[in-house]
Amino acid sequence: MFEVLVAAYEKRGEVDLTLALAALEHCTGPRPDVSAPARTLAGLCLEQGSARRPYTLLAIAGLAGEGTLRKALHVLSADASPSSRTS
């Protein structure tokens, strides 16, 4: 599912990240290694500034690994800081 979402994002420029989390939630058996496609999804979202659902993005970034999670936290916290807002 993650690979399909990466392809959809690359084609359309957006994707519903909740679909990826729902796929993992309903996965029976051992959880597959989704770190590589999760890293790609998170990276694409962060590059385009697409953080409409920041908690979902953080969850995907966490699946991608510590480096991606730190980058997402940095970007999202910068977006939330008062100095980044315009009056």
C-alpha atoms as one frame of an Amber mdcrd trajectory, in Angstrom:
protein
   0.000   0.000   0.000   2.814   2.398   0.840   4.371   1.907  -2.597   1.022
   2.637  -4.264   0.691   5.843  -2.248   4.206   6.931  -3.220   3.315   6.430
  -6.894   0.054   8.345  -6.432   1.857  11.211  -4.717   4.455  11.414  -7.470
   1.682  11.450 -10.091  -0.813  13.830  -8.449   1.296  15.764  -5.962  -0.866
  14.822  -3.005  -2.043  11.748  -1.166  -4.086  10.892   1.910  -1.514   9.656
   4.418  -4.260   8.255   6.628  -4.687   5.474   4.050  -1.153   4.306   4.782
  -1.766   4.236   8.520  -5.098   2.461   8.062  -3.384  -0.197   5.951  -0.932
  -0.866   8.773  -3.684  -0.850  11.376  -5.599  -3.545   9.515  -2.533  -5.594
   8.610  -2.743  -9.142   9.908   0.429 -10.915  10.833   3.798  -9.276  11.266
   4.056  -5.633  10.267   5.930  -5.254   6.978   9.019  -3.062   6.773   7.670
   0.171   5.355  10.558   2.408   6.352  11.738   3.137   2.789   8.349   4.091
   1.292   7.414   5.922   4.515  10.652   7.919   4.203   9.730   8.769   0.607
   6.175   9.796   1.524   7.299  11.943   4.439  10.045  13.508   2.345   7.653
  14.397  -0.466   5.190  15.951   1.976   7.908  17.948   3.713   9.387  19.171
   0.414   6.038  20.512  -0.725   5.086  21.880   2.673   2.063  19.584   2.667
   1.253  19.266   6.357  -2.507  19.511   6.488  -2.498  16.643   8.973   0.658
  17.150  11.028   0.052  14.242  13.413  -0.416  11.848  10.516   2.771  13.162
   8.935   4.597  12.632  12.239   3.330   9.051  12.424   4.554   8.342   8.882
   7.878  10.035   9.641   8.225   7.874  12.748   7.818   4.758  10.619  10.522
   6.092   8.317  13.117   6.346  11.059  14.656   8.750  13.516  16.264  11.048
  10.941  13.017  11.604   9.059  11.103  12.077  12.302  13.573  14.735  13.472
  13.291  16.554  10.139   9.486  16.492  10.319   9.538  17.788  13.892  11.890
  20.580  12.874   9.788  21.625   9.877   6.473  21.406  11.731   7.754  23.288
  14.780   9.144  26.031  12.520   5.745  26.287  10.810   4.038  26.630  14.184
   6.353  29.289  15.609   4.900  32.803  15.981   7.761  34.303  13.943   6.755
  32.247  10.899   3.235  33.682  10.851   2.349  36.898   9.087  -0.119  39.427
  10.407
